Amino acid sequence: MELYDLIIIGGGPAGTAAGVYAARKRLKTLLLAETFGGQSVVSTEIQNWIGTTAISGDELAASMKKHLEAYAGDVLTMKEELAQKIESKDGNFLVTTHKGSYMTKTVLVSTGSHRRRLEAINADKFEHKGLTYCASCDGPMFEGQDLAVVGGGNAAFETAAQLLAYAKSVTIVHRSNDFHRADPITVEKVLSHPNMHSLMNVEILEISGDSFVTGLVYQNKETNEKGELPVTGIFIEIGQLPNTEFLKGVVELTERNQVKIDPRTQKTSTPGIWAAGDCTDVLYHQNNIAAGDAVRALEDIYVTIKTK
């Protein structure tokens, strides 16, 4: 069986950056990815990808794939396959996908995460039509509008703080009667803004609108009273789920199933396996951060391979 220097798992910003750097360093690399672009592929316009004023998710994904293909066939091999298992074997690693198995000296996991979806009537219908899962990508398009943020953790309050910079008003909608999952200082500071409101202890029943969001219908969990919040933008921050199911028992994971890494090197608990991007336990998750983390990992992988 052919032995690779490196197998990269994932085709988002982290996987793409890793693939480009690995190829330029002349490491014999296999990149395994079902799709390219990561979570942002669904965004109609991304305004914070460094080097571009604005780009759609589809265009970003195509650009990433094109950049990798420029190196393909030389030292870089690309396969559209889903990794399902990693095993240690004879001092190396055997990576198994739904189509085959491949041997490698090192592995970089950059499988990203996926947003926890809002379960409410019409939530799927209005996705990208006023309901979004990426404030940093889509927020500026809602300038001067009344907006809602669904969630009650730090991510929800950070999103609200970001939106307050240009929104007419922001209402945080939370299913609990307190914000115990967020830092008290953050909660106090954000809620003190004159354009900030909160709607607590409610269940969202339905997203209302015609061709675009006009509001959300909710029910108070204590009184069962129903109401409607008129907003033209709804930002969902109810958690992210890392794509790490196949890593259980392979590397150390947090209680949220994120890969624990050394932030200086991106090393995991298992020698020979690195991780970067949204599948890891880094504090902030962004496209640019994921790409930078992958570059850091590649620098360390290259030194490890060439000096061991």
C-alpha positions as CSV (number, residue, x, y, z in Angstrom):
1,M,0.0,0.0,0.0
2,E,1.2,3.5,-0.9
3,L,2.5,5.5,2.1
4,Y,1.7,9.2,2.2
5,D,3.6,11.8,4.3
6,L,0.3,13.4,5.2
7,I,-3.5,12.8,4.9
8,I,-5.7,15.9,5.4
9,I,-9.3,15.2,6.2
10,G,-11.6,18.0,5.3
11,G,-12.1,20.6,2.5
12,G,-13.0,23.8,4.3
13,P,-10.7,26.8,4.9
14,A,-8.5,24.7,7.2
15,G,-8.2,21.7,4.9
16,T,-7.6,23.9,1.8
17,A,-4.9,26.0,3.5
18,A,-3.3,22.8,4.8
19,G,-3.4,21.3,1.3
20,V,-1.8,24.3,-0.3
21,Y,1.0,24.5,2.3
22,A,1.6,20.7,2.2
23,A,2.0,20.8,-1.6
24,R,4.3,23.8,-1.5
25,K,6.5,22.0,1.1
26,R,6.6,19.0,-1.3
27,L,5.0,16.6,1.2
28,K,3.3,13.6,-0.4
29,T,-0.3,14.4,0.6
30,L,-3.7,13.0,0.2
31,L,-6.7,15.3,0.8
32,L,-10.0,13.6,1.6
33,A,-13.1,15.8,1.4
34,E,-16.7,15.1,0.4
35,T,-17.3,18.8,-0.3
36,F,-15.3,22.1,-0.4
37,G,-15.9,25.4,1.3
38,G,-17.1,24.4,4.8
39,Q,-20.1,25.9,6.5
40,S,-19.9,29.2,4.6
41,V,-20.8,27.5,1.3
42,V,-24.5,28.3,2.1
43,S,-23.8,32.1,2.6
44,T,-25.0,34.4,-0.2
45,E,-22.3,36.9,0.6
46,I,-19.2,36.7,2.8
47,Q,-17.5,40.1,3.5
48,N,-14.8,39.0,6.0
49,W,-12.7,36.6,3.9
50,I,-9.4,38.4,3.8
51,G,-8.4,39.5,0.4
52,T,-11.9,39.8,-1.0
53,T,-14.4,42.6,-0.5
54,A,-17.3,40.2,-0.9
55,I,-17.7,36.7,-2.2
56,S,-20.5,34.1,-2.2
57,G,-20.2,30.8,-0.4
58,D,-20.3,29.0,-3.7
59,E,-17.6,31.2,-5.2
60,L,-15.4,30.7,-2.1
61,A,-15.8,26.9,-2.3
62,A,-14.9,26.9,-6.1
63,S,-11.9,29.2,-5.4
64,M,-10.6,26.8,-2.7
65,K,-11.0,23.8,-4.9
66,K,-9.3,25.5,-7.8
67,H,-6.4,26.5,-5.7
68,L,-5.9,22.9,-4.6
69,E,-6.3,21.6,-8.1
70,A,-3.4,23.7,-9.2
71,Y,-1.2,21.3,-7.2
72,A,-3.1,18.1,-7.8
73,G,-1.4,15.3,-9.7
74,D,2.1,16.3,-8.5
75,V,2.6,15.8,-4.8
76,L,-1.1,16.4,-3.9
77,T,-3.8,13.8,-4.5
78,M,-7.5,14.8,-4.0
79,K,-10.3,12.4,-3.4
80,E,-14.0,13.2,-2.7
81,E,-14.4,10.7,0.1
82,L,-15.7,10.6,3.6
83,A,-13.3,9.5,6.3
84,Q,-14.8,7.0,8.7
85,K,-12.0,5.6,10.7
86,I,-8.4,6.2,11.8
87,E,-6.2,3.3,13.1
88,S,-2.6,3.1,14.2
89,K,-0.7,0.5,12.2
90,D,3.0,-0.3,12.2
91,G,4.0,3.2,13.4
92,N,1.8,4.9,10.8
93,F,-1.9,5.5,10.4
94,L,-4.6,3.7,8.3
95,V,-7.4,6.0,7.3
96,T,-10.5,4.3,6.0
97,T,-13.2,6.0,4.0
98,H,-16.5,4.8,2.5
99,K,-14.5,3.9,-0.7
100,G,-11.1,2.7,0.5
101,S,-8.2,2.7,2.9
102,Y,-4.9,4.7,2.8
103,M,-1.7,4.6,4.8
104,T,0.1,7.8,6.1
105,K,2.8,8.9,8.4
106,T,0.7,11.8,9.8
107,V,-2.9,13.0,9.8
108,L,-4.4,16.5,10.0
109,V,-8.1,16.5,10.9
110,S,-9.9,19.6,9.6
111,T,-13.5,18.3,9.5
112,G,-15.1,21.4,10.9
113,S,-18.5,21.4,12.5
114,H,-22.1,22.0,11.7
115,R,-24.6,24.4,13.2
116,R,-27.4,23.0,15.5
117,R,-30.5,23.7,13.5
118,L,-33.6,25.6,14.8
119,E,-36.5,23.2,15.0
120,A,-39.6,25.4,14.2
121,I,-42.2,25.5,11.5
122,N,-40.8,27.2,8.3
123,A,-37.2,27.5,9.8
124,D,-35.9,25.6,6.8
125,K,-38.1,27.5,4.3
126,F,-36.6,30.9,5.4
127,E,-33.0,29.8,5.7
128,H,-31.0,32.5,3.7
129,K,-34.2,34.5,3.4
130,G,-33.8,36.3,6.7
131,L,-32.9,33.3,8.9
132,T,-29.1,32.8,9.0
133,Y,-26.5,30.8,11.0
134,C,-23.6,33.1,10.3
135,A,-23.7,36.7,11.7
136,S,-20.2,37.5,10.7
137,C,-21.0,36.5,7.1
138,D,-24.5,38.0,6.7
139,G,-25.0,40.5,9.5
140,P,-24.0,43.7,7.7
141,M,-26.7,43.1,5.1
142,F,-29.3,43.8,7.8
143,E,-28.2,47.3,8.7
144,G,-31.0,49.5,10.2
145,Q,-33.4,46.6,10.7
146,D,-35.0,44.9,13.7
147,L,-33.3,41.6,14.4
148,A,-33.5,38.6,16.7
149,V,-30.7,36.4,18.0
150,V,-31.9,32.9,19.2
151,G,-29.8,31.5,22.0
152,G,-28.5,32.2,25.4
153,G,-24.8,31.4,25.6
154,N,-21.7,33.6,25.0
155,A,-22.0,33.0,21.2
156,A,-25.5,34.5,21.2
157,F,-24.4,37.6,23.2
158,E,-21.3,38.1,21.0
159,T,-23.5,37.9,17.9
160,A,-25.9,40.4,19.5
161,A,-23.1,42.8,20.3
162,Q,-21.8,42.6,16.7
163,L,-25.3,43.2,15.3
164,L,-25.9,46.2,17.6
165,A,-23.2,48.1,15.7
166,Y,-25.6,48.6,12.7
167,A,-29.0,47.2,13.6
168,K,-32.1,49.3,14.6
169,S,-32.7,46.9,17.5
170,V,-31.7,43.4,18.6
171,T,-33.8,41.0,20.7
172,I,-32.2,38.0,22.2
173,V,-34.7,35.1,22.3
174,H,-33.9,32.3,24.9
175,R,-35.8,29.2,25.9
176,S,-34.6,29.4,29.5
177,N,-35.5,32.0,32.2
178,D,-31.8,32.9,32.8
179,F,-28.5,33.3,30.9
180,H,-26.4,30.9,33.1
181,R,-24.5,29.6,30.1
182,A,-23.1,33.1,29.3
183,D,-20.5,35.2,31.2
184,P,-22.4,37.6,33.6
185,I,-20.2,40.5,32.6
186,T,-21.0,39.9,28.9
187,V,-24.7,39.6,29.6
188,E,-24.8,42.8,31.6
189,K,-22.8,44.8,29.1
190,V,-24.8,43.7,26.0
191,L,-28.2,44.0,27.7
192,S,-27.4,47.6,28.9
193,H,-27.4,48.8,25.3
194,P,-30.4,51.0,24.6
195,N,-31.3,49.1,21.4
196,M,-31.0,45.7,23.1
197,H,-34.0,43.6,24.3
198,S,-34.6,40.1,25.7
199,L,-37.4,37.6,25.4
200,M,-36.9,34.7,27.8
201,N,-38.5,31.4,28.8
202,V,-40.1,31.0,25.4
203,E,-40.3,28.3,22.7
204,I,-40.1,29.4,19.1
205,L,-43.0,27.7,17.3
206,E,-42.9,29.2,13.8
207,I,-41.0,31.6,11.5
208,S,-43.4,33.9,9.7
209,G,-43.1,35.7,6.4
210,D,-43.9,35.6,2.8
211,S,-40.8,35.6,0.5
212,F,-38.7,36.9,3.4
213,V,-38.8,36.7,7.2
214,T,-41.2,39.1,8.9
215,G,-41.2,37.7,12.4
216,L,-41.2,34.7,14.7
217,V,-44.1,33.2,16.6
218,Y,-43.3,32.1,20.2
219,Q,-45.0,30.6,23.2
220,N,-44.2,31.3,26.8
221,K,-43.2,28.1,28.5
222,E,-44.8,29.0,31.8
223,T,-48.1,30.7,30.8
224,N,-48.5,29.0,27.3
225,E,-49.3,32.5,26.0
226,K,-48.4,33.0,22.4
227,G,-47.0,36.1,20.7
228,E,-45.1,37.3,17.7
229,L,-41.9,39.2,17.5
230,P,-41.7,41.4,14.3
231,V,-38.2,41.1,12.9
232,T,-36.7,40.9,9.5
233,G,-33.5,39.0,10.4
234,I,-33.1,36.0,12.7
235,F,-29.6,34.8,13.7
236,I,-29.4,31.3,15.2
237,E,-26.8,30.7,17.9
238,I,-27.9,27.5,19.6
239,G,-24.6,25.7,19.4
240,Q,-22.3,23.9,17.0
241,L,-21.7,20.2,16.7
242,P,-18.1,19.2,15.7
243,N,-17.8,16.6,12.9
244,T,-15.7,14.2,15.1
245,E,-17.7,11.1,15.5
246,F,-15.1,9.0,13.8
247,L,-12.4,10.3,16.2
248,K,-13.8,8.8,19.5
249,G,-11.1,6.6,21.0
250,V,-8.5,8.0,18.6
251,V,-7.7,11.4,20.1
252,E,-8.9,13.1,23.3
253,L,-12.1,15.0,22.9
254,T,-13.8,17.5,25.1
255,E,-17.3,16.9,26.7
256,R,-18.7,18.7,23.6
257,N,-16.7,16.3,21.3
258,Q,-14.3,18.9,20.1
259,V,-10.7,17.8,19.5
260,K,-8.3,18.9,22.3
261,I,-5.3,20.6,20.8
262,D,-2.1,22.3,21.9
263,P,-2.7,25.8,20.5
264,R,1.0,26.4,19.9
265,T,1.3,23.5,17.5
266,Q,-2.2,22.1,16.8
267,K,-1.0,18.7,18.1
268,T,-3.7,16.4,19.5
269,S,-3.2,13.9,22.4
270,T,-2.1,11.3,19.9
271,P,1.4,11.7,18.4
272,G,1.2,12.0,14.6
273,I,-2.3,13.5,14.5
274,W,-2.9,17.2,14.3
275,A,-6.2,19.1,14.1
276,A,-7.3,22.6,13.0
277,G,-10.4,24.6,12.5
278,D,-13.9,24.3,13.9
279,C,-13.6,20.7,15.0
280,T,-11.1,21.8,17.7
281,D,-11.5,23.4,21.1
282,V,-10.1,26.8,20.2
283,L,-12.1,29.7,21.6
284,Y,-13.1,31.4,18.3
285,H,-14.3,29.8,15.1
286,Q,-13.9,31.7,11.9
287,N,-12.8,30.9,8.3
288,N,-9.7,33.0,8.7
289,I,-8.8,31.5,12.0
290,A,-9.3,28.0,10.7
291,A,-7.0,28.7,7.8
292,G,-4.3,30.2,10.1
293,D,-4.5,27.2,12.5
294,A,-4.0,24.8,9.6
295,V,-0.9,26.7,8.4
296,R,0.4,26.5,12.0
297,A,-0.2,22.8,12.0
298,L,1.5,22.3,8.6
299,E,4.6,24.1,9.9
300,D,4.7,21.7,12.8
301,I,3.9,18.6,10.7
302,Y,6.7,19.5,8.3
303,V,9.3,19.9,11.0
304,T,8.1,16.7,12.7
305,I,8.4,14.6,9.5
306,K,11.8,16.0,8.5
307,T,13.4,15.8,11.9
308,K,12.2,12.5,13.4
